[in-house]
Amino acid sequence: MTVAKYMPDDLDRRLISHLRGDGRASLTKLAQVLDVARGTVQNRLDRLLETGTVLGFTIRVREDHDDGV
């Protein structure tokens, strides 16, 4: 059995774009910016994570930050 690869549509791509700019944006804020229901954002994000389209979330730290390591 062959599993089809998930192909993000325009809404998925816009969601990913906003998350790249602000990975901490709330679902409510994303829904407002994308002009869709909060549940739609939740469902899309869940699907992007489940299919491996989005692998996770991370933070960026200034180069001069001393993390004590």
Secondary structure by P-SEA (a helix, b strand, c coil): cccccccccaaaaaaaaaaaacccccaaaaaaaacccaaaaaaaaaaaaaacccccccccccccccccc
